[in-house]
Amino acid sequence: MLLLLKSAKTVLRNLILPPAGPLLLAITGMLLLRRRPRLARVLLAGGLGSLWLLSLPFVADALTRLTEHYPPLDLAQPTQAQAIVILGGGGQRAYAPEYGGPAAEPQLLERLAYGAYVARRTGLPVLVTGHDLEANAMSATLARNFGIQVRWFEDRAYDTFDNARNSALLLRADGVRRVVLVTSAGHLWRAAHEFTAAGLELVPAPVGVLAEREVGLRRYLPDISALGRSYMASYELLGEPVREFFAVTHLRRH
């Protein structure tokens, strides 16, 4: 039942967020053109217009800025941490022909690359947390691409709540209380709250911190990567109220 609910949540998320959400709005408008022409035009304009806006770099950056709350990690300062936790959630391939095994896709690879960088700079052991194939891809990619062997392997997390709860159980068993938390910059605010609620002290280590990508006129022209950034920012902006709701109602407890 729990797995079914989590799957339903993923489907609902993909239907609401761009590009599916705006497209469904526009399709609904098309279907209503004959029966409700005024409403249909509003839905069409809203769907296509929002899709256009969300694909503009300056809009994507504005949304992303709302999700980022932590500065980059300053490795010149001591962290007092005992471990590094790298969160999954960015996609993977169960089998990558060029590697002959599992591999992380770009967003997840970015987290792993930075986690490996922090591990080399600090000498701290690494925990990876994800679900099944994702965790396997994380562990394999760290070992193969960066020469980092994970000490803790957690592969039963469906979402950030699970990441925090399961990681805390593994780490506390080994006496670890303070960790460097590596995840995407926009996701870190929500993840930090979950890990703190699970009883861990955190040193935030955001990845992919907002920086100017497109310049000049390109900031005002539709771009597929900008639409992807809008998707991720929208997901976090919707996800944080949901996290707060569960925290207030105690429907989910660590």
C-alpha positions as CSV (number, residue, x, y, z in Angstrom):
1,M,0.0,0.0,0.0
2,L,2.8,2.4,0.9
3,L,4.6,1.7,-2.4
4,L,1.3,2.4,-4.3
5,L,0.8,5.7,-2.5
6,K,4.4,6.8,-3.3
7,S,3.9,5.8,-6.9
8,A,0.7,7.8,-7.1
9,K,2.5,10.8,-5.6
10,T,5.1,10.6,-8.4
11,V,2.4,10.4,-11.1
12,L,0.5,13.3,-9.6
13,R,3.6,15.4,-9.4
14,N,4.5,14.8,-13.0
15,L,0.9,15.7,-14.1
16,I,0.9,18.9,-12.2
17,L,4.3,20.3,-12.9
18,P,5.6,21.6,-16.2
19,P,5.5,20.7,-18.9
20,A,2.6,18.3,-18.4
21,G,0.5,20.7,-16.2
22,P,0.4,23.6,-18.6
23,L,-0.1,21.2,-21.6
24,L,-3.0,19.5,-19.9
25,L,-4.5,22.9,-19.2
26,A,-4.2,23.8,-22.9
27,I,-5.6,20.5,-24.0
28,T,-8.6,21.0,-21.7
29,G,-9.1,24.4,-23.4
30,M,-9.1,22.8,-26.8
31,L,-11.7,20.2,-25.8
32,L,-14.0,23.0,-24.5
33,L,-13.7,25.3,-27.5
34,R,-17.2,24.5,-28.9
35,R,-19.1,24.2,-25.6
36,R,-17.4,26.9,-23.5
37,P,-15.4,29.1,-25.9
38,R,-14.6,31.9,-23.3
39,L,-13.3,29.5,-20.7
40,A,-11.5,27.5,-23.4
41,R,-9.6,30.5,-24.6
42,V,-8.6,31.3,-21.0
43,L,-7.3,27.8,-20.4
44,L,-5.5,27.7,-23.8
45,A,-3.8,31.1,-23.1
46,G,-3.0,30.1,-19.5
47,G,-1.6,26.7,-20.5
48,L,0.5,27.8,-23.5
49,G,1.5,31.1,-21.9
50,S,2.7,29.6,-18.7
51,L,4.7,26.9,-20.6
52,W,6.3,29.7,-22.6
53,L,7.1,31.8,-19.5
54,L,8.5,28.8,-17.6
55,S,10.9,28.0,-20.4
56,L,12.4,31.5,-20.3
57,P,15.8,31.6,-18.4
58,F,15.1,34.7,-16.5
59,V,11.8,33.2,-15.1
60,A,13.5,29.9,-14.3
61,D,16.3,31.8,-12.5
62,A,13.8,33.8,-10.5
63,L,11.9,30.7,-9.4
64,T,15.2,28.9,-8.6
65,R,16.3,31.9,-6.4
66,L,13.2,31.4,-4.3
67,T,14.3,27.8,-3.4
68,E,17.9,28.4,-2.5
69,H,18.6,29.3,1.2
70,Y,22.2,28.2,1.8
71,P,25.5,29.6,0.5
72,P,28.2,27.3,-1.0
73,L,30.1,25.2,1.6
74,D,33.3,26.9,2.7
75,L,35.8,24.1,2.9
76,A,38.5,26.5,4.3
77,Q,36.5,26.3,7.6
78,P,36.4,23.2,9.7
79,T,33.1,21.3,9.4
80,Q,33.3,19.3,12.6
81,A,31.4,16.6,10.7
82,Q,31.8,12.9,10.9
83,A,30.5,11.8,7.6
84,I,29.2,12.9,4.2
85,V,25.6,12.1,3.1
86,I,24.8,12.3,-0.6
87,L,21.1,12.2,-1.5
88,G,19.7,10.5,-4.6
89,G,16.8,11.8,-6.6
90,G,18.4,12.8,-9.9
91,G,17.9,9.7,-12.1
92,Q,20.1,6.8,-13.2
93,R,20.5,4.1,-15.7
94,A,20.3,0.5,-14.5
95,Y,22.8,-0.4,-17.3
96,A,25.0,2.0,-19.1
97,P,26.6,0.2,-22.1
98,E,29.7,2.5,-22.2
99,Y,30.5,1.6,-18.6
100,G,29.2,-2.0,-18.5
101,G,27.1,-1.3,-15.4
102,P,24.8,1.2,-13.6
103,A,25.5,4.9,-14.0
104,A,24.2,8.2,-12.6
105,E,22.5,10.6,-15.0
106,P,23.5,14.3,-15.1
107,Q,21.7,15.8,-12.0
108,L,22.6,12.8,-9.8
109,L,26.1,12.8,-11.2
110,E,26.5,16.5,-10.2
111,R,25.7,15.5,-6.6
112,L,28.1,12.6,-6.7
113,A,30.9,14.6,-8.2
114,Y,30.6,17.3,-5.5
115,G,30.3,14.7,-2.8
116,A,33.5,13.0,-4.0
117,Y,35.2,16.4,-4.1
118,V,34.2,17.1,-0.5
119,A,35.2,13.6,0.5
120,R,38.7,14.1,-0.9
121,R,39.1,17.5,0.7
122,T,37.9,16.4,4.1
123,G,38.8,12.7,4.3
124,L,35.3,11.9,5.6
125,P,33.5,8.6,4.9
126,V,30.5,8.7,2.6
127,L,26.9,7.5,2.8
128,V,24.7,7.2,-0.3
129,T,20.9,7.1,0.1
130,G,18.4,6.4,-2.7
131,H,16.1,3.6,-3.8
132,D,17.3,0.3,-5.2
133,L,18.8,0.9,-8.6
134,E,19.5,4.5,-7.8
135,A,21.6,3.7,-4.8
136,N,23.5,1.0,-6.8
137,A,24.2,3.5,-9.5
138,M,25.4,6.0,-6.9
139,S,27.8,3.6,-5.3
140,A,29.1,2.2,-8.6
141,T,29.6,5.7,-10.1
142,L,31.5,6.9,-7.0
143,A,33.8,3.9,-7.1
144,R,34.3,3.8,-10.9
145,N,34.5,7.5,-11.8
146,F,35.9,9.1,-8.6
147,G,37.7,6.3,-6.7
148,I,35.4,6.7,-3.6
149,Q,34.2,3.6,-1.8
150,V,31.0,4.3,0.2
151,R,31.0,3.2,3.8
152,W,27.2,3.2,4.3
153,F,24.8,2.1,1.6
154,E,21.1,2.9,2.0
155,D,18.8,1.7,-0.8
156,R,15.2,1.8,0.6
157,A,14.4,5.5,0.4
158,Y,11.5,6.5,-1.9
159,D,11.7,10.2,-0.9
160,T,13.5,12.8,1.2
161,F,11.7,11.7,4.4
162,D,13.0,8.2,3.9
163,N,16.4,9.5,3.0
164,A,16.6,11.2,6.4
165,R,15.0,8.5,8.5
166,N,17.0,5.6,7.0
167,S,20.3,7.5,7.0
168,A,19.9,8.6,10.6
169,L,19.4,5.0,11.7
170,L,22.6,3.8,9.9
171,L,24.7,6.7,11.1
172,R,23.6,6.8,14.7
173,A,24.4,3.1,15.0
174,D,28.0,4.0,14.3
175,G,28.0,7.0,16.6
176,V,27.7,9.6,13.8
177,R,25.8,12.7,14.8
178,R,27.0,15.5,12.5
179,V,27.1,15.2,8.7
180,V,27.9,17.2,5.6
181,L,24.6,17.0,3.5
182,V,25.1,17.0,-0.2
183,T,22.2,17.6,-2.5
184,S,20.9,20.1,-5.1
185,A,20.8,23.7,-3.9
186,G,17.1,24.1,-4.3
187,H,16.4,20.8,-2.5
188,L,18.6,21.4,0.4
189,W,16.2,23.5,2.5
190,R,13.6,20.7,2.5
191,A,16.2,18.0,3.0
192,A,17.8,19.9,5.9
193,H,14.5,20.1,7.8
194,E,14.0,16.3,7.3
195,F,17.5,15.4,8.5
196,T,17.3,17.7,11.4
197,A,14.0,16.2,12.4
198,A,15.6,12.8,12.2
199,G,18.1,13.9,14.9
200,L,21.2,14.8,12.9
201,E,23.3,17.9,13.0
202,L,24.0,19.3,9.5
203,V,26.6,21.1,7.5
204,P,24.7,22.2,4.3
205,A,26.7,21.5,1.1
206,P,24.5,22.7,-1.9
207,V,25.2,21.6,-5.4
208,G,24.4,23.5,-8.6
209,V,24.1,26.9,-6.8
210,L,22.4,29.5,-9.0
211,A,24.8,31.2,-11.4
212,E,24.2,33.1,-14.6
213,R,24.1,30.6,-17.5
214,E,22.4,32.5,-20.4
215,V,23.4,36.1,-21.1
216,G,21.9,39.0,-23.1
217,L,19.0,38.3,-25.3
218,R,19.2,34.5,-24.6
219,R,17.8,35.1,-21.2
220,Y,14.5,36.1,-22.8
221,L,14.2,33.2,-25.3
222,P,12.7,29.8,-24.6
223,D,15.3,27.2,-23.6
224,I,14.9,23.5,-22.7
225,S,17.3,23.7,-19.8
226,A,15.5,26.6,-18.4
227,L,12.2,24.6,-18.5
228,G,14.0,21.9,-16.5
229,R,15.1,24.4,-13.9
230,S,11.5,25.7,-13.7
231,Y,10.3,22.2,-13.1
232,M,12.8,21.6,-10.3
233,A,12.0,24.9,-8.7
234,S,8.3,24.4,-8.9
235,Y,8.6,21.0,-7.4
236,E,10.5,22.4,-4.4
237,L,8.1,25.3,-4.0
238,L,5.2,22.9,-3.8
239,G,7.1,20.3,-1.8
240,E,8.0,22.5,1.1
241,P,4.3,23.3,2.1
242,V,3.6,19.6,1.9
243,R,6.6,18.9,4.2
244,E,5.3,21.5,6.7
245,F,1.8,20.0,6.6
246,F,3.1,16.6,7.5
247,A,5.3,18.0,10.2
248,V,2.5,20.0,11.8
249,T,-0.1,17.2,11.6
250,H,2.5,14.5,12.7
251,L,1.2,12.3,9.9
252,R,4.8,11.3,9.3
253,R,7.2,11.0,12.2
254,H,10.9,10.2,12.3
